[in-house]
């Protein structure tokens, strides 16, 4: 099993992104997320569609839970989905898995 993670350490907030091609339409993103339970603090993060925030999330525990973004409109063509940590102090990590994009 592979899981992405967002980590803030020494004031540097992590992020990851993926480019994708979409048909014109309205979409939403769902994913599973959890906090690192054994060390560090709470990691919050934004999900962005072409640099516009479509949700802010703070997983509640070390157990994966499902989250869904707000709906967003896409034109036909290439776009970018980004997960970006927003916590700026401490050593904090959130785990992200099972990212799915679907029609809203």
Order of alpha helices (4+ residues) and beta strands (2+ residues): beta-beta-beta-beta-beta-beta-beta-beta-beta-beta
